[in-house]
Amino acid sequence: MKLLTSLWHKQKQEQSPNDLLNSALDVALDFNNWLSPIQNRLKERHRSLTKAELDALNQT
C-alpha cells in the first residue's frame, strides 16, 4: 500500500522544467516512435500539461 501511495504522490508533484525536458527527450528517443510527434506520449506521463506546453516541448 505504501508503494501505491508513493506513486500517487510522485504524479501530483510539480515537475521542474529540466524534468519535463528530460522526460520529453526520453519519449522522443523511443526507438519505435522517434520520428513521430511526442505530445500524446508525453501527455500519458504528465496529464497536467496543457496543449501549448506539450507543443512547446515537442518543438524543443
Buried (B, 14 or more C-beta within 10 A) or exposed (E): EEEEEEEEEEEEEEBEEEEBEEBBEEBBEEEEEEEEBBBEBBBEBBEEBEEEBBEEBBEE
